[in-house]
Amino acid sequence: MIALKKRQVFLALFLFLSLAVQANEPCEATGELEKARIKRVVDGDTIHLSDGRKVRLVGIDTPELDHKKGQHEAYAVDATDFLRSRLDRFVYIQKAKDERDRYGRYLYYLFDKDRISLTSQLLSEGLGYRIAVPPNLAYQACFEAAENSARNAHKGLWQQTLQWQPKAGFAFSRVTITSITQNRGGWWLETNRDLVINLPPNVTDYWPAQKVFYLEGKEIEVRGWQHQRKSRHSEFKSWVLSVRHPNDLLEIKASTNR
């Protein structure tokens, strides 16, 4: 019996150490890569290549720089400086499935000379938030592990509280779902703030009805880009945040870091 218990303890320890090593493994590139050179860094998630291509990094959103007034968001300068340290150096890029955003920027995964993801390095330092936008979902598990490592260590952005704010742009907040409806515009999840979360119709395959209705009354963490409604009907929430993948809307468990 004692020998059996020892084996169980050793097995549990082995599994724990295996998971810990896996979480700390670098995000290495897989698949075809292209060599490029960074010519200009706009901010922590946007660069210009030497051939003129404007690139938006996939899978991350970093704090915004205020180029006009200099009122930068927290850690925006740190994220920008991280990429600026790679200026005029060779890097590797990899095309995402959906290769352009609505601004015409190329959507690429970015890697250093050792083929380690620069996005994962930013996330592991707490200099940005992971984001999942289908169909560009490569490296999500790795990005999540990098972000969790920064979160557990309270690095960078993870020193801040996740309090919802009525502000346009990227948001990462804790809210409670108070009611749920569905129409041609997708799912609409009302919250205890002046915010409604929209799950658009083109991504409803990720959201079975049972899974959505389960969220009613639950406290969640949600991330994505929010905007203020143009129409100010009193019965509607003023702010809308769109979520396109379940990784970006999660129920808060008792063990979640606060």
VEXKETOR-341178 format. One record per atom (N, C-alpha, C): atom name; x, y, z. Coordinates in nm, 3 decimals. Layout:
<rs>
site; u; v; w
CA; X; Y; Z
...
</rs>
This chain:
<rs>
site; u; v; w
N; 0.083; -0.121; 0.000
CA; 0.000; 0.000; 0.000
C; 0.086; 0.126; 0.000
N; 0.193; 0.125; 0.084
CA; 0.282; 0.240; 0.091
C; 0.351; 0.261; -0.043
N; 0.395; 0.149; -0.105
CA; 0.462; 0.159; -0.235
C; 0.367; 0.217; -0.340
N; 0.239; 0.177; -0.334
CA; 0.140; 0.228; -0.429
C; 0.122; 0.378; -0.411
N; 0.112; 0.422; -0.286
CA; 0.097; 0.565; -0.258
C; 0.217; 0.644; -0.308
N; 0.338; 0.588; -0.290
CA; 0.458; 0.656; -0.338
C; 0.455; 0.672; -0.489
N; 0.411; 0.563; -0.558
CA; 0.403; 0.570; -0.703
C; 0.303; 0.676; -0.747
N; 0.191; 0.688; -0.674
CA; 0.090; 0.789; -0.707
C; 0.145; 0.930; -0.688
N; 0.222; 0.948; -0.579
CA; 0.282; 1.079; -0.553
C; 0.382; 1.114; -0.663
N; 0.467; 1.017; -0.700
CA; 0.567; 1.041; -0.805
C; 0.500; 1.071; -0.938
N; 0.389; 0.999; -0.967
CA; 0.317; 1.021; -1.092
C; 0.258; 1.162; -1.095
N; 0.198; 1.203; -0.983
CA; 0.140; 1.337; -0.975
C; 0.247; 1.444; -0.991
N; 0.363; 1.422; -0.928
CA; 0.474; 1.518; -0.939
C; 0.525; 1.524; -1.082
N; 0.535; 1.408; -1.147
CA; 0.581; 1.404; -1.287
C; 0.486; 1.481; -1.378
N; 0.356; 1.460; -1.360
CA; 0.257; 1.530; -1.442
C; 0.264; 1.680; -1.419
N; 0.279; 1.720; -1.293
CA; 0.288; 1.863; -1.260
C; 0.409; 1.927; -1.327
N; 0.524; 1.860; -1.315
CA; 0.646; 1.915; -1.375
C; 0.638; 1.917; -1.527
N; 0.574; 1.817; -1.585
CA; 0.558; 1.814; -1.731
C; 0.475; 1.931; -1.779
N; 0.366; 1.959; -1.707
CA; 0.280; 2.072; -1.744
C; 0.353; 2.204; -1.725
N; 0.433; 2.213; -1.618
CA; 0.507; 2.337; -1.593
C; 0.608; 2.363; -1.704
N; 0.678; 2.258; -1.745
CA; 0.776; 2.272; -1.853
C; 0.706; 2.312; -1.982
N; 0.590; 2.247; -2.010
CA; 0.516; 2.278; -2.131
C; 0.473; 2.424; -2.134
N; 0.428; 2.476; -2.017
CA; 0.381; 2.615; -2.011
C; 0.493; 2.713; -2.036
N; 0.619; 2.672; -2.001
CA; 0.731; 2.763; -2.015
C; 0.809; 2.743; -2.146
N; 0.764; 2.649; -2.228
CA; 0.831; 2.627; -2.355
C; 0.811; 2.747; -2.446
N; 0.914; 2.785; -2.521
CA; 0.899; 2.899; -2.613
C; 0.804; 2.866; -2.726
N; 0.743; 2.970; -2.779
CA; 0.648; 2.957; -2.891
C; 0.729; 2.950; -3.020
N; 0.760; 2.833; -3.067
CA; 0.843; 2.817; -3.186
C; 0.758; 2.813; -3.312
N; 0.812; 2.869; -3.418
CA; 0.739; 2.873; -3.546
C; 0.726; 2.734; -3.605
N; 0.613; 2.709; -3.668
CA; 0.592; 2.589; -3.746
C; 0.543; 2.630; -3.884
N; 0.584; 2.559; -3.985
CA; 0.538; 2.593; -4.119
C; 0.633; 2.687; -4.191
N; 0.587; 2.737; -4.305
CA; 0.669; 2.819; -4.392
C; 0.688; 2.960; -4.338
N; 0.811; 3.010; -4.344
CA; 0.845; 3.144; -4.295
C; 0.909; 3.227; -4.406
N; 0.902; 3.357; -4.390
CA; 0.967; 3.450; -4.482
C; 1.059; 3.541; -4.401
N; 1.178; 3.563; -4.452
CA; 1.271; 3.651; -4.383
C; 1.240; 3.796; -4.418
N; 1.247; 3.884; -4.318
CA; 1.215; 4.026; -4.341
C; 1.297; 4.111; -4.245
N; 1.287; 4.243; -4.265
CA; 1.359; 4.336; -4.178
C; 1.261; 4.444; -4.131
N; 1.264; 4.473; -4.000
CA; 1.178; 4.577; -3.944
C; 1.240; 4.714; -3.970
N; 1.166; 4.801; -4.035
CA; 1.214; 4.936; -4.066
C; 1.161; 5.040; -3.968
N; 1.037; 5.023; -3.924
CA; 0.976; 5.120; -3.833
C; 0.881; 5.049; -3.738
N; 0.878; 5.095; -3.614
CA; 0.784; 5.042; -3.515
C; 0.683; 5.151; -3.483
N; 0.556; 5.124; -3.512
CA; 0.449; 5.220; -3.484
C; 0.409; 5.213; -3.338
N; 0.389; 5.090; -3.291
CA; 0.358; 5.066; -3.149
C; 0.386; 4.919; -3.121
N; 0.335; 4.869; -3.010
CA; 0.369; 4.733; -2.969
C; 0.312; 4.622; -3.053
N; 0.218; 4.651; -3.142
CA; 0.163; 4.545; -3.227
C; 0.159; 4.582; -3.376
N; 0.223; 4.691; -3.414
CA; 0.222; 4.735; -3.554
C; 0.362; 4.778; -3.596
N; 0.406; 4.725; -3.710
CA; 0.539; 4.759; -3.761
C; 0.533; 4.783; -3.911
N; 0.638; 4.845; -3.964
CA; 0.657; 4.858; -4.108
C; 0.783; 4.781; -4.145
N; 0.775; 4.703; -4.251
CA; 0.891; 4.630; -4.299
C; 0.972; 4.714; -4.397
N; 1.093; 4.672; -4.423
CA; 1.182; 4.751; -4.510
C; 1.130; 4.761; -4.653
N; 1.043; 4.667; -4.694
CA; 0.987; 4.672; -4.830
C; 0.859; 4.754; -4.837
N; 0.821; 4.818; -4.723
CA; 0.705; 4.906; -4.722
C; 0.578; 4.844; -4.669
N; 0.576; 4.714; -4.647
CA; 0.456; 4.651; -4.595
C; 0.427; 4.695; -4.451
N; 0.300; 4.731; -4.427
CA; 0.255; 4.765; -4.292
C; 0.195; 4.639; -4.231
N; 0.243; 4.603; -4.113
CA; 0.209; 4.474; -4.053
C; 0.143; 4.492; -3.918
N; 0.033; 4.420; -3.898
CA; -0.033; 4.411; -3.767
C; -0.009; 4.271; -3.713
N; 0.051; 4.261; -3.594
CA; 0.078; 4.131; -3.535
C; -0.053; 4.061; -3.500
N; -0.058; 3.931; -3.524
CA; -0.178; 3.851; -3.499
C; -0.175; 3.796; -3.357
N; -0.292; 3.793; -3.293
CA; -0.306; 3.725; -3.165
C; -0.278; 3.809; -3.043
N; -0.258; 3.939; -3.060
CA; -0.225; 4.025; -2.946
C; -0.278; 4.166; -2.970
N; -0.313; 4.232; -2.860
CA; -0.339; 4.377; -2.864
C; -0.257; 4.439; -2.752
N; -0.176; 4.538; -2.788
CA; -0.092; 4.606; -2.690
C; -0.150; 4.743; -2.658
N; -0.112; 4.802; -2.544
CA; -0.163; 4.935; -2.507
C; -0.132; 5.039; -2.614
N; -0.219; 5.139; -2.623
CA; -0.210; 5.239; -2.729
C; -0.113; 5.352; -2.694
N; -0.034; 5.391; -2.794
CA; 0.046; 5.512; -2.784
C; -0.038; 5.631; -2.829
N; -0.026; 5.742; -2.760
CA; -0.092; 5.867; -2.801
C; 0.012; 5.952; -2.873
N; 0.013; 5.942; -3.006
CA; 0.116; 6.011; -3.084
C; 0.094; 6.162; -3.088
N; -0.026; 6.208; -3.052
CA; -0.056; 6.351; -3.060
C; -0.025; 6.423; -2.928
N; -0.077; 6.370; -2.818
CA; -0.064; 6.439; -2.690
C; 0.036; 6.372; -2.595
N; 0.080; 6.253; -2.630
CA; 0.175; 6.185; -2.544
C; 0.115; 6.123; -2.420
N; -0.019; 6.112; -2.416
CA; -0.087; 6.051; -2.302
C; -0.103; 5.901; -2.329
N; 0.007; 5.831; -2.319
CA; 0.010; 5.690; -2.355
C; -0.060; 5.604; -2.249
N; -0.118; 5.493; -2.294
CA; -0.172; 5.397; -2.200
C; -0.056; 5.327; -2.129
N; -0.086; 5.273; -2.011
CA; 0.017; 5.206; -1.931
C; 0.083; 5.094; -2.011
N; 0.214; 5.091; -2.009
CA; 0.299; 4.990; -2.074
C; 0.302; 5.000; -2.226
N; 0.241; 5.104; -2.282
CA; 0.247; 5.122; -2.428
C; 0.389; 5.147; -2.474
N; 0.461; 5.230; -2.400
CA; 0.600; 5.261; -2.436
C; 0.688; 5.136; -2.422
N; 0.664; 5.058; -2.317
CA; 0.744; 4.936; -2.296
C; 0.724; 4.838; -2.411
N; 0.599; 4.820; -2.453
CA; 0.570; 4.728; -2.563
C; 0.635; 4.777; -2.693
N; 0.627; 4.908; -2.715
CA; 0.687; 4.966; -2.836
C; 0.839; 4.951; -2.833
N; 0.899; 4.980; -2.719
CA; 1.045; 4.968; -2.706
C; 1.092; 4.824; -2.727
N; 1.008; 4.729; -2.684
CA; 1.043; 4.588; -2.703
C; 1.064; 4.558; -2.851
N; 0.973; 4.607; -2.936
CA; 0.988; 4.584; -3.080
C; 1.096; 4.674; -3.140
N; 1.111; 4.794; -3.086
CA; 1.216; 4.884; -3.139
C; 1.355; 4.826; -3.119
N; 1.371; 4.741; -3.021
CA; 1.502; 4.678; -3.000
C; 1.536; 4.582; -3.115
N; 1.435; 4.554; -3.200
CA; 1.458; 4.468; -3.317
C; 1.471; 4.548; -3.446
N; 1.473; 4.680; -3.437
CA; 1.482; 4.764; -3.557
C; 1.604; 4.729; -3.641
N; 1.582; 4.724; -3.773
CA; 1.688; 4.697; -3.870
C; 1.753; 4.560; -3.852
N; 1.686; 4.473; -3.778
CA; 1.734; 4.335; -3.766
C; 1.645; 4.244; -3.851
N; 1.700; 4.131; -3.887
CA; 1.620; 4.034; -3.960
C; 1.527; 3.961; -3.863
N; 1.406; 3.940; -3.907
CA; 1.307; 3.863; -3.834
C; 1.242; 3.768; -3.934
N; 1.157; 3.682; -3.882
CA; 1.078; 3.594; -3.968
C; 0.931; 3.632; -3.957
N; 0.861; 3.626; -4.069
CA; 0.718; 3.652; -4.068
C; 0.646; 3.532; -4.127
N; 0.520; 3.518; -4.087
CA; 0.437; 3.409; -4.136
C; 0.296; 3.461; -4.159
N; 0.243; 3.437; -4.277
CA; 0.110; 3.487; -4.311
C; 0.003; 3.419; -4.228
N; -0.098; 3.498; -4.189
CA; -0.217; 3.441; -4.126
C; -0.314; 3.397; -4.235
N; -0.413; 3.317; -4.198
CA; -0.512; 3.270; -4.297
C; -0.584; 3.387; -4.362
N; -0.631; 3.479; -4.279
CA; -0.691; 3.603; -4.329
C; -0.579; 3.706; -4.329
N; -0.529; 3.742; -4.446
CA; -0.400; 3.809; -4.455
C; -0.405; 3.961; -4.440
N; -0.522; 4.022; -4.449
CA; -0.532; 4.169; -4.438
C; -0.641; 4.206; -4.338
N; -0.620; 4.320; -4.267
CA; -0.727; 4.372; -4.183
C; -0.801; 4.482; -4.258
N; -0.900; 4.542; -4.194
CA; -0.984; 4.641; -4.262
C; -0.909; 4.769; -4.295
N; -0.792; 4.787; -4.236
CA; -0.709; 4.904; -4.265
C; -0.607; 4.876; -4.375
N; -0.609; 4.755; -4.429
CA; -0.516; 4.719; -4.535
C; -0.382; 4.668; -4.486
N; -0.365; 4.657; -4.354
CA; -0.239; 4.608; -4.301
C; -0.229; 4.456; -4.319
N; -0.107; 4.408; -4.337
CA; -0.085; 4.264; -4.345
C; -0.093; 4.204; -4.205
N; -0.159; 4.091; -4.195
CA; -0.172; 4.021; -4.068
C; -0.071; 3.906; -4.066
N; 0.034; 3.924; -3.987
CA; 0.143; 3.826; -3.984
C; 0.173; 3.784; -3.840
N; 0.227; 3.663; -3.828
CA; 0.292; 3.620; -3.705
C; 0.439; 3.658; -3.718
N; 0.497; 3.706; -3.610
CA; 0.634; 3.759; -3.613
C; 0.725; 3.678; -3.521
N; 0.843; 3.643; -3.572
CA; 0.937; 3.560; -3.497
C; 1.077; 3.621; -3.501
N; 1.154; 3.595; -3.395
CA; 1.291; 3.645; -3.392
C; 1.383; 3.554; -3.473
N; 1.512; 3.582; -3.470
CA; 1.609; 3.506; -3.552
C; 1.615; 3.359; -3.513
N; 1.573; 3.328; -3.390
CA; 1.571; 3.189; -3.343
C; 1.436; 3.123; -3.368
N; 1.349; 3.193; -3.441
CA; 1.216; 3.145; -3.477
C; 1.124; 3.130; -3.356
N; 1.146; 3.215; -3.255
CA; 1.060; 3.221; -3.138
C; 0.964; 3.339; -3.155
N; 0.838; 3.316; -3.124
CA; 0.736; 3.418; -3.145
C; 0.761; 3.543; -3.062
N; 0.765; 3.659; -3.128
CA; 0.778; 3.785; -3.056
C; 0.648; 3.821; -2.986
N; 0.537; 3.775; -3.040
CA; 0.408; 3.796; -2.973
C; 0.407; 3.726; -2.838
N; 0.453; 3.601; -2.835
CA; 0.456; 3.528; -2.708
C; 0.551; 3.594; -2.609
N; 0.659; 3.654; -2.658
CA; 0.752; 3.723; -2.569
C; 0.689; 3.849; -2.510
N; 0.613; 3.922; -2.591
CA; 0.540; 4.038; -2.539
C; 0.438; 3.995; -2.434
N; 0.366; 3.888; -2.463
CA; 0.264; 3.839; -2.369
C; 0.327; 3.791; -2.238
N; 0.440; 3.725; -2.247
CA; 0.504; 3.672; -2.126
C; 0.561; 3.781; -2.036
N; 0.577; 3.902; -2.092
CA; 0.622; 4.015; -2.011
C; 0.505; 4.102; -1.965
N; 0.384; 4.063; -1.999
CA; 0.266; 4.140; -1.958
C; 0.251; 4.270; -2.035
N; 0.298; 4.272; -2.160
CA; 0.295; 4.396; -2.240
C; 0.183; 4.396; -2.343
N; 0.091; 4.303; -2.331
CA; -0.023; 4.299; -2.421
C; -0.120; 4.192; -2.376
N; -0.237; 4.189; -2.441
CA; -0.339; 4.088; -2.413
C; -0.355; 3.997; -2.534
N; -0.369; 3.868; -2.508
CA; -0.398; 3.773; -2.615
C; -0.539; 3.799; -2.669
N; -0.557; 3.777; -2.798
CA; -0.689; 3.792; -2.859
C; -0.704; 3.685; -2.967
N; -0.825; 3.632; -2.982
CA; -0.852; 3.527; -3.082
C; -0.953; 3.578; -3.183
N; -0.910; 3.593; -3.307
CA; -0.998; 3.641; -3.414
C; -0.996; 3.538; -3.528
N; -1.100; 3.455; -3.539
CA; -1.104; 3.356; -3.647
C; -1.095; 3.425; -3.783
N; -1.033; 3.360; -3.882
CA; -0.974; 3.225; -3.878
C; -0.828; 3.223; -3.835
N; -0.777; 3.335; -3.784
CA; -0.634; 3.345; -3.749
C; -0.610; 3.297; -3.606
N; -0.611; 3.165; -3.590
CA; -0.606; 3.106; -3.456
C; -0.479; 3.024; -3.430
N; -0.381; 3.034; -3.518
CA; -0.256; 2.961; -3.495
C; -0.187; 3.012; -3.368
N; -0.122; 2.921; -3.298
CA; -0.041; 2.952; -3.179
C; -0.125; 2.999; -3.059
N; -0.258; 2.984; -3.063
CA; -0.340; 3.033; -2.952
C; -0.304; 2.967; -2.820
N; -0.284; 2.836; -2.820
CA; -0.251; 2.766; -2.696
C; -0.120; 2.818; -2.638
N; -0.025; 2.842; -2.726
CA; 0.106; 2.893; -2.684
C; 0.094; 3.036; -2.631
N; 0.015; 3.118; -2.701
CA; -0.006; 3.256; -2.656
C; -0.075; 3.258; -2.519
N; -0.170; 3.168; -2.501
CA; -0.241; 3.161; -2.373
C; -0.146; 3.125; -2.260
N; -0.057; 3.029; -2.286
CA; 0.041; 2.990; -2.184
C; 0.134; 3.105; -2.149
N; 0.177; 3.180; -2.251
CA; 0.265; 3.295; -2.228
C; 0.195; 3.401; -2.145
N; 0.069; 3.428; -2.178
CA; -0.007; 3.528; -2.103
C; -0.029; 3.483; -1.959
N; -0.062; 3.355; -1.939
CA; -0.085; 3.305; -1.804
C; 0.040; 3.314; -1.719
N; 0.156; 3.295; -1.783
CA; 0.280; 3.307; -1.708
C; 0.301; 3.448; -1.655
N; 0.268; 3.549; -1.737
CA; 0.278; 3.689; -1.693
C; 0.172; 3.720; -1.588
N; 0.055; 3.665; -1.608
CA; -0.055; 3.690; -1.513
C; -0.022; 3.634; -1.375
N; 0.028; 3.512; -1.372
CA; 0.063; 3.449; -1.244
C; 0.175; 3.522; -1.173
N; 0.262; 3.587; -1.250
CA; 0.374; 3.662; -1.192
C; 0.340; 3.810; -1.170
N; 0.216; 3.849; -1.203
CA; 0.171; 3.989; -1.190
C; 0.263; 4.086; -1.263
N; 0.300; 4.049; -1.383
CA; 0.387; 4.134; -1.464
C; 0.306; 4.235; -1.545
N; 0.364; 4.353; -1.564
CA; 0.308; 4.450; -1.657
C; 0.161; 4.480; -1.636
N; 0.082; 4.459; -1.740
CA; -0.062; 4.489; -1.736
C; -0.135; 4.412; -1.628
N; -0.078; 4.301; -1.584
CA; -0.146; 4.217; -1.485
C; -0.130; 4.271; -1.343
N; -0.071; 4.387; -1.329
CA; -0.073; 4.456; -1.200
C; -0.199; 4.542; -1.185
N; -0.275; 4.555; -1.294
CA; -0.395; 4.639; -1.293
C; -0.520; 4.555; -1.265
N; -0.625; 4.621; -1.217
CA; -0.752; 4.553; -1.197
C; -0.831; 4.552; -1.327
N; -0.912; 4.449; -1.345
CA; -0.991; 4.435; -1.469
C; -1.128; 4.498; -1.451
N; -1.130; 4.628; -1.440
CA; -1.256; 4.701; -1.420
C; -1.303; 4.760; -1.553
N; -1.430; 4.735; -1.587
CA; -1.482; 4.785; -1.714
C; -1.486; 4.937; -1.715
N; -1.448; 4.995; -1.830
CA; -1.451; 5.140; -1.847
C; -1.521; 5.174; -1.978
N; -1.602; 5.281; -1.979
CA; -1.669; 5.325; -2.102
C; -1.573; 5.398; -2.194
N; -1.493; 5.321; -2.266
CA; -1.387; 5.378; -2.349
C; -1.375; 5.297; -2.477
N; -1.371; 5.366; -2.591
CA; -1.361; 5.298; -2.720
C; -1.224; 5.233; -2.736
N; -1.224; 5.118; -2.803
CA; -1.099; 5.047; -2.827
C; -1.099; 4.911; -2.761
N; -0.980; 4.856; -2.743
CA; -0.969; 4.723; -2.683
C; -1.003; 4.729; -2.535
N; -1.079; 4.630; -2.489
CA; -1.117; 4.625; -2.348
C; -1.102; 4.482; -2.297
N; -1.061; 4.471; -2.172
CA; -1.054; 4.342; -2.104
C; -1.112; 4.365; -1.965
N; -1.227; 4.305; -1.937
CA; -1.301; 4.341; -1.816
C; -1.368; 4.220; -1.753
N; -1.407; 4.239; -1.628
CA; -1.492; 4.143; -1.557
C; -1.632; 4.202; -1.547
N; -1.729; 4.126; -1.591
CA; -1.869; 4.170; -1.583
C; -1.955; 4.048; -1.551
N; -2.082; 4.074; -1.519
CA; -2.178; 3.967; -1.495
C; -2.286; 3.971; -1.602
N; -2.318; 3.855; -1.659
CA; -2.422; 3.846; -1.761
C; -2.558; 3.846; -1.693
N; -2.644; 3.941; -1.731
CA; -2.775; 3.954; -1.666
C; -2.890; 3.900; -1.751
N; -2.877; 3.903; -1.883
CA; -2.981; 3.847; -1.970
C; -2.922; 3.818; -2.108
N; -2.989; 3.730; -2.183
CA; -2.938; 3.686; -2.313
C; -3.052; 3.680; -2.414
N; -3.028; 3.737; -2.532
CA; -3.126; 3.731; -2.642
C; -3.052; 3.699; -2.771
N; -3.130; 3.662; -2.874
CA; -3.072; 3.632; -3.005
C; -3.161; 3.689; -3.115
N; -3.098; 3.746; -3.218
CA; -3.171; 3.793; -3.335
C; -3.080; 3.783; -3.457
N; -3.115; 3.851; -3.565
CA; -3.034; 3.842; -3.687
C; -2.892; 3.895; -3.667
N; -2.872; 3.974; -3.563
CA; -2.740; 4.028; -3.535
C; -2.654; 3.938; -3.449
N; -2.705; 3.817; -3.419
CA; -2.630; 3.722; -3.337
C; -2.682; 3.715; -3.195
N; -2.597; 3.673; -3.104
CA; -2.631; 3.668; -2.962
C; -2.599; 3.803; -2.898
N; -2.684; 3.842; -2.801
CA; -2.663; 3.967; -2.728
C; -2.667; 3.935; -2.579
N; -2.556; 3.957; -2.512
CA; -2.542; 3.926; -2.370
C; -2.537; 4.057; -2.291
N; -2.649; 4.088; -2.226
CA; -2.654; 4.209; -2.143
C; -2.570; 4.187; -2.018
N; -2.508; 4.294; -1.969
CA; -2.423; 4.283; -1.850
C; -2.471; 4.378; -1.740
N; -2.407; 4.369; -1.626
CA; -2.439; 4.457; -1.514
C; -2.374; 4.595; -1.529
N; -2.309; 4.618; -1.641
CA; -2.253; 4.750; -1.673
C; -2.329; 4.807; -1.792
N; -2.288; 4.926; -1.835
CA; -2.353; 4.987; -1.952
C; -2.295; 4.927; -2.080
N; -2.297; 4.794; -2.084
CA; -2.229; 4.719; -2.190
C; -2.311; 4.597; -2.229
N; -2.319; 4.572; -2.359
CA; -2.376; 4.447; -2.410
C; -2.269; 4.379; -2.495
N; -2.257; 4.248; -2.478
CA; -2.160; 4.170; -2.554
C; -2.231; 4.106; -2.672
N; -2.173; 4.123; -2.790
CA; -2.231; 4.067; -2.912
C; -2.146; 3.952; -2.964
N; -2.213; 3.838; -2.989
CA; -2.150; 3.726; -3.057
C; -2.206; 3.726; -3.198
N; -2.132; 3.778; -3.297
CA; -2.185; 3.800; -3.432
C; -2.233; 3.671; -3.498
N; -2.327; 3.683; -3.592
CA; -2.384; 3.563; -3.657
C; -2.283; 3.481; -3.736
N; -2.177; 3.545; -3.785
CA; -2.079; 3.470; -3.866
C; -1.986; 3.383; -3.782
N; -2.000; 3.389; -3.648
CA; -1.917; 3.302; -3.563
C; -2.004; 3.218; -3.469
N; -2.133; 3.208; -3.499
CA; -2.223; 3.136; -3.409
C; -2.194; 2.987; -3.402
N; -2.119; 2.933; -3.499
CA; -2.081; 2.792; -3.492
C; -1.999; 2.762; -3.367
N; -1.932; 2.864; -3.315
CA; -1.854; 2.847; -3.192
C; -1.942; 2.850; -3.068
N; -2.068; 2.888; -3.084
CA; -2.152; 2.917; -2.968
C; -2.284; 2.839; -2.973
N; -2.285; 2.712; -2.934
CA; -2.412; 2.640; -2.922
C; -2.503; 2.710; -2.820
N; -2.634; 2.706; -2.846
CA; -2.729; 2.778; -2.760
C; -2.714; 2.739; -2.614
N; -2.696; 2.612; -2.587
CA; -2.684; 2.566; -2.448
C; -2.564; 2.632; -2.380
N; -2.456; 2.644; -2.454
CA; -2.335; 2.704; -2.398
C; -2.354; 2.852; -2.370
N; -2.429; 2.920; -2.458
CA; -2.453; 3.064; -2.439
C; -2.545; 3.088; -2.321
N; -2.659; 3.018; -2.317
CA; -2.756; 3.041; -2.210
C; -2.700; 3.004; -2.073
N; -2.603; 2.913; -2.071
CA; -2.539; 2.877; -1.945
C; -2.473; 2.997; -1.878
N; -2.433; 3.095; -1.959
CA; -2.359; 3.210; -1.906
C; -2.447; 3.309; -1.829
N; -2.578; 3.299; -1.844
CA; -2.665; 3.395; -1.774
C; -2.647; 3.385; -1.623
N; -2.624; 3.500; -1.561
CA; -2.602; 3.505; -1.417
C; -2.458; 3.480; -1.376
N; -2.373; 3.447; -1.473
CA; -2.233; 3.415; -1.442
C; -2.145; 3.540; -1.452
N; -2.042; 3.543; -1.367
CA; -1.939; 3.645; -1.379
C; -1.836; 3.595; -1.480
N; -1.798; 3.681; -1.572
CA; -1.709; 3.639; -1.680
C; -1.594; 3.738; -1.697
N; -1.492; 3.691; -1.767
CA; -1.389; 3.779; -1.820
C; -1.410; 3.786; -1.970
N; -1.412; 3.908; -2.023
CA; -1.436; 3.925; -2.165
C; -1.332; 4.021; -2.222
N; -1.289; 3.993; -2.343
CA; -1.191; 4.080; -2.409
C; -1.231; 4.098; -2.555
N; -1.200; 4.217; -2.607
CA; -1.231; 4.247; -2.746
C; -1.239; 4.398; -2.765
N; -1.280; 4.438; -2.885
CA; -1.290; 4.581; -2.915
C; -1.432; 4.628; -2.894
N; -1.447; 4.737; -2.819
CA; -1.581; 4.789; -2.792
C; -1.599; 4.928; -2.853
N; -1.724; 4.960; -2.883
CA; -1.757; 5.091; -2.940
C; -1.887; 5.140; -2.880
N; -1.907; 5.270; -2.887
CA; -2.029; 5.330; -2.835
C; -2.135; 5.335; -2.944
N; -2.256; 5.300; -2.909
CA; -2.365; 5.302; -3.006
C; -2.395; 5.444; -3.051
N; -2.427; 5.458; -3.180
CA; -2.465; 5.589; -3.231
C; -2.605; 5.625; -3.184
N; -2.693; 5.526; -3.182
CA; -2.830; 5.549; -3.136
C; -2.835; 5.540; -2.984
N; -2.895; 5.637; -2.919
CA; -2.897; 5.643; -2.773
C; -3.037; 5.612; -2.717
N; -3.097; 5.500; -2.758
CA; -3.224; 5.459; -2.700
C; -3.201; 5.418; -2.555
N; -3.286; 5.466; -2.467
CA; -3.265; 5.444; -2.324
C; -3.272; 5.297; -2.285
N; -3.345; 5.215; -2.366
CA; -3.358; 5.074; -2.329
C; -3.237; 4.991; -2.370
N; -3.144; 5.050; -2.446
CA; -3.026; 4.978; -2.491
C; -2.902; 5.022; -2.413
N; -2.811; 4.928; -2.395
CA; -2.682; 4.962; -2.337
C; -2.605; 5.052; -2.433
N; -2.525; 5.143; -2.379
CA; -2.455; 5.240; -2.463
C; -2.336; 5.181; -2.537
N; -2.277; 5.076; -2.481
CA; -2.152; 5.022; -2.537
C; -2.170; 4.878; -2.583
N; -2.105; 4.845; -2.695
CA; -2.111; 4.710; -2.753
C; -1.969; 4.656; -2.767
N; -1.950; 4.534; -2.720
CA; -1.821; 4.466; -2.735
C; -1.844; 4.336; -2.811
N; -1.776; 4.319; -2.923
CA; -1.792; 4.199; -3.006
C; -1.687; 4.095; -2.970
N; -1.732; 3.971; -2.955
CA; -1.643; 3.859; -2.926
C; -1.661; 3.755; -3.036
N; -1.550; 3.707; -3.089
CA; -1.556; 3.616; -3.204
C; -1.510; 3.474; -3.173
N; -1.459; 3.452; -3.053
CA; -1.410; 3.317; -3.021
C; -1.428; 3.291; -2.872
N; -1.465; 3.167; -2.833
CA; -1.486; 3.134; -2.692
C; -1.366; 3.159; -2.601
N; -1.245; 3.158; -2.656
CA; -1.127; 3.187; -2.573
C; -1.132; 3.326; -2.511
N; -1.212; 3.414; -2.571
CA; -1.215; 3.554; -2.526
C; -1.334; 3.587; -2.437
N; -1.409; 3.485; -2.399
CA; -1.522; 3.504; -2.307
C; -1.528; 3.382; -2.217
N; -1.481; 3.396; -2.095
CA; -1.466; 3.282; -2.006
C; -1.532; 3.308; -1.872
N; -1.598; 3.205; -1.822
CA; -1.655; 3.215; -1.687
C; -1.542; 3.223; -1.586
N; -1.560; 3.306; -1.486
CA; -1.458; 3.320; -1.381
C; -1.477; 3.210; -1.279
N; -1.374; 3.133; -1.260
CA; -1.375; 3.026; -1.161
C; -1.317; 3.080; -1.030
N; -1.340; 3.006; -0.923
CA; -1.292; 3.050; -0.792
C; -1.142; 3.064; -0.788
N; -1.071; 2.984; -0.870
CA; -0.924; 2.986; -0.866
C; -0.863; 3.093; -0.954
N; -0.947; 3.165; -1.034
CA; -0.893; 3.265; -1.125
C; -0.827; 3.378; -1.048
N; -0.711; 3.423; -1.096
CA; -0.641; 3.535; -1.033
C; -0.725; 3.660; -1.039
N; -0.724; 3.738; -0.934
CA; -0.798; 3.863; -0.930
C; -0.702; 3.978; -0.914
</rs>
